Amino acid sequence: MSKNHDAPRFQWSFLHPKYLHTWIGVSMMFLISWLPYRLQRFLGRKLGLLIIKFFKSRKKIAEKNLLLCFPEMTGGEREAMLKENFEHMGMALFETCMAWFWPKWRINKHMTYVGFENLKQLKADKKGGLIIGIHSFNLELGVRAFGTHSPGYGVYRANTNPVYDWFQYRGRTQDNGVIERRNVKRMVRKLRKGELIWYAPDHDYGRHYYVWASLFAVKRACTTTGTHLLASAGRAVVMTFTITRDREGTGYTMTLDPPMDAFPYNDGEAAAIYTNKFVERSILRAPEQYMWLHRRFKSRPDGEPSLYD
């Protein structure tokens, strides 16, 4: 499978001393990846509890998001979820190491796949699949694991650090291809050829090709219409996938849901509203593992004040 992105190439300039910290960091990631899995989970949780003490602004954003989405929660319930959320954020740093450096056999050793029989009919009909994911802390590992089972294409954004970008690209294209995030035409072509594209429409991407759609208790959340564009132009089947960490500490469950048979291909606004319902369902499978630290509701309708002041 073609990786469909101009692959970063090694340059001798990468050995310049100004990139020493990047080489040290990636080397540490490689070494960490070889630690026993349970030890990595333990260290990840401890790291998350340390992070929460220093990243006060992110903690405040996460608190606000939980309050906005789940106003029915008590203060104690939100505080408990916030603490667990940062523990999962710490584990995500270790899971990036796993995603980039673990061999396939080790990935699959800790992964349980549910619902992947839904891809059989897709392949039989030679239809592309727009696979909707959410920004959970384990998304990096989830896409790698999905690729070991059924390769597809992720949306790629190059890093400004060329050395880190070189490693990031190598890590993300072991079992999958990537497409530059602005190359919508290539995404559409791949979908029409029967390929899988992963897409995460759950962030606030600004008031550019958007509609206001409800998300949990927030009635007007800035929601991209990209899902509708790709699904309709690519004539693709729309499905959702979720990866969750098992509480027992043994691994993960990857769930691929049946196709969205009622997806409104002819209505962008209705598609955004419809997709957000599936985003909610995916988040609720493990709300403590979702990236609440992003300003999901930063864009507001004209005349409305910021929700984060």
Helices and strands as residue ranges (DSSP letters): G 12-15, G 17-19, H 20-33, H 37-54, H 56-69, H 75-101, H 104-109, E 111-114, H 118-124, E 129-132, H 139-149, E 153-156, H 162-172, E 177-180, H 184-192, E 196-199, E 210-215, E 218-224, H 226-233, E 237-245, E 252-256, H 268-284, G 287-289
